[in-house]
Amino acid sequence: MTRILFFLAALFLSVSVNSQNKTLSDYSYVIVPEQFDFLNGKDLYKLNSMTEFYLEKNGFNAYMANLAPNANRCDGLFADVEKLKSIIGIKLQVVLRDCNGEEVFRTHEGRTKFKQYDKAYQDALRKAFNSFNSLRVKQKDVVLLSEKSAVNREVVTINKTQSEEVVSSTVKENTNTTKEIYIPEAKFSNYSYLGKTFLLRKTDKGFSLYEESNKSSDGLLLRGTLVINNNHLEYTDTSGVTGKAAFDASGDLKINDGAYLKVYKLQN
């Protein structure tokens, strides 16, 4: 009898996980609030931006609330982080709810004994997100309510003449010095260089380039920024060294600081 009960419990758990995985993948995006209820400020301890980052890393199309896409509300999920009562250390759980407020997924507790608040919260959140590792979520593309056509890349056109045609797969320059530069559409992109992993994050001004490292409390070290200036993409590292940058047709990032040409390979 005990064996039968154990078998039924294992079977139920397996079906539940598979169903849950399918459910999460059926949604097309996740909204992350700018502030969690248990904290007294927006993105305090970087928890909100970290939540967005970890969701993206685990196959979700994540957006901060102020940048939410114009899409059907019930196509998306809504993320929250809850702080649990704990005598020692900090415990956090990540919760995903649908448009009706129904809970769709809840992670295991992320626990930490760090005493410094920023390290404690970030470590607990990172451990809570371990629950997503085995789910292999891959959300479908977001369908915008006002969407006229699907595009894979955003093209920034500088001084475009009336007779010029927009080319979607090549960078061209005509006799009027009209030039187009390609800007990746994704908010987060993973790159590799010399065996190290890098994260490119889209910002209002361009991009920020981070290196994944255990030396940082949130696992990311800022290495530089890319800014669109007229018809060029300019890179500045954290020491102030500047250079030219560009994305090629494969999505690889090339940075030339005048001394070296570094090619960061896009990871799919």
N, C-alpha and C positions, 0 to 999 in steps of 0.2 A: 504493500500500500504506500509506504514511504517513497519507494522508487517511482511509482506512478505519479504521485504528487510532485516529486522533484522534476520529472520529465515534463509534466503539464506546465509547471512554473517556468521552466527553461524555454519551452515552446512559446508561451505567452510573451516572455521577455523578447525573444527573437522577432516575433511578429510585430510587437510594439515598436522596437527600434527601427525595423525596416519601414513600417508605416510612417513613423515620425520623420525618417530621412526623406521619404518621398514627399511628405507634406511640406517640409522646409524648402525643398527644391522647387516645389510648385509655385511658391511665391516669387515675385520678381525683384523685391527690394526690401530693405530694412531701414527704418528711421531711428536715429539715435538722438535723444534730447540733448539740449545744450547744457542742462544741469540735472543732476540726480537729486531726489528728494532728501536724502540723508546728508547732503552737503550744502554749504552756504554760499556757493559761487559757481559761475559757469566754468565748466571744464577744470574744476579744481583738481589738483594733483595729476592733471592730464587724463583723468579717467574717461571722459567722454570721447576725446580724440583717440585714446587707446582702444576703447570699445569699437569705434568705427574701424580702426586699423585691423584689429583681430577678427572682426566679422568679415572684412574684405579678404583677409588671409585664409579664411575658412570657407570661401566659396560664395559669400553673400554680396549683393550689391548694396553697400551701406551708404547712407547719406545723413549728414547732420540735419536737424530739423529745419534750420534756416535755409537749407539748400535742397529741400525735398523736391522731387520731380513732380511735374504736373501729370500725375497718373492716377488711375483708379485707386482709391484709398484701400479697398479690400484686396488689391493685388499685392499689398505690402504687409510687412510685420512691423511691430513697434518694440524696440529694445528698452530694457530697463535693467538697472543694477540695484540689488537690494542688500542692505547691510543687516546681518543677523546678530542676535544677541550673543555675546561671548564674554566670558570672565577673563580669559587670557587671549591676547592678540585680536586680530580682526578676521571676520568671516564675511565673504561676499558671494552672492549668487547672481548669475545673469538670467534674465527672464525675457522670453519673446511672446508677445501677444498679438492677436489678430485685430482687425478693424472693429470688432465688437467687444474688445477687451477680454476675450477668452484666452486663457493661457495655452500656448502651443508647445512651448519647450522651456524647461528649467534645468540649469546646469547643476552639477554637484557643487558642494561648498568649496570655495577657495579659501584656504586658511593660511595665515602667516603669523609669526611671532615677532616680526620686526617692530621696534618701538618708534622709529622715525615715521611720521605719518605718511609722507609721500611714498617711501619705500614699502611701507606696510600695505597701503591700498593698492599700489601697482602690482606687488607680488601676489596679493590675494586675487586680484582680477585676472592676472596671467594664469594662475592655477585653476581658476573657475573655467576659463576658456579651454582647458585641456579636455573638457567634456565634448567639445566639437570635433576633436581630432579624428575619431573613428566614424563620424557621420558621412563624410565625403559629400557635403552639400555642394550643389552647383546650380545656382538660381538661373532662371531663364532671363532673357533680355527684358528690360523695362519698356513697356509700350506707353508712350506719351499720349495724352488725350488730344493734343493738337499736332501730333506727329504727322508729317507729310511724307517723309521718306526716311529709311534707316540709313545711318552713316556710321562708318567704322572709325573715321578720323575727322578731327576738326581742322579745317583749313583756314588759316588767317591770311587774308589778302591785303596787301599793302599797295596803295596807289594804283588800283586796278583800272585799266583803260576800258572804255565802253566796248571796244571790239575784241577784247581779250576773252578767251574761253577759260573757265575754271577746270583744271585738270586734277582728277582725284587721286592719281597714283604716282605722279611725278612732280618734281619741283622744277619750275621753268623760269626763265628770265628773258624778257624780250628786249627789243632795241630801246624801249622807253625806260629801261631799268626797273620794270615791274617785276616784283619777286613775291613768291609765296613760300611760307615756311610751314611745315607740318607740326602740329601740336598734338600729342597723344590725348585721346579723349578720356581715358581711364583716370580716376582720381588717385589710384595707387597702381604702380607697376614695379615688378621685381626684376632686378638686374644682377649680373655677376661680373666680377673683374678680379683677376689674379686669385681665383679661388675663394673670394669673399662675396657675401651676399649684400646687395644694396636695395633700398626702397626709395622709389621716386614718388613724391607726394605732390599733387597738384594744389596750387595756392591761387589767391586772387591776382598775384603779380607774375606768376610763372610756375616754378617748381622748387621743392626742397629735396636735396639728396641726402639720404641717411645710410649709414652702414650698420648692419646688425652686429651688436657687440655686447658681451656680458659686462663690459666696463661701465655701461650706463644702467641706471636703475630701471628704465623702461625698455631696455634692450636695443635702443637705437641711438646712434651718435650722428649728430648733424655734421655733414662733410662740406656742404656748400649749397648755394642757391642759383637758380637759373631764372633770368628775367628777360622778357621780350622787350627789346629796345629798337624802335623803328622796324627795320626789316631784318634784324639779327637777333640771335639768342645768345645772351652773354652769361658767362658762368663766373661766380666769385666763391672761392673756398673760404673756410673759416679763418684762415690766416690773412685774408685780404688779397691773395693772388687772383688775378682775373684772366679770362681767356674766352675764346669763341667756342660755341657748342652748336650741335645740330643733330637731328634725328634722321637716320637714313630710311630707305624704303622698307627695311626689315624691322624697323622700330628700335634698332640699336642706337645708343647715345654716344656721340663722339665729342670729346672735350679736348681742345688744344690750348695749352697755357703758354705756348711760344717755345717751350723746351721739350714737351712730350705730347704725343697724341694718345689719349686714353680712349679705348673703345669698351663701353659697358654693354654687354650682351643681354638683350631682352629675354627673360625667362617666361615661357608660356605656361 
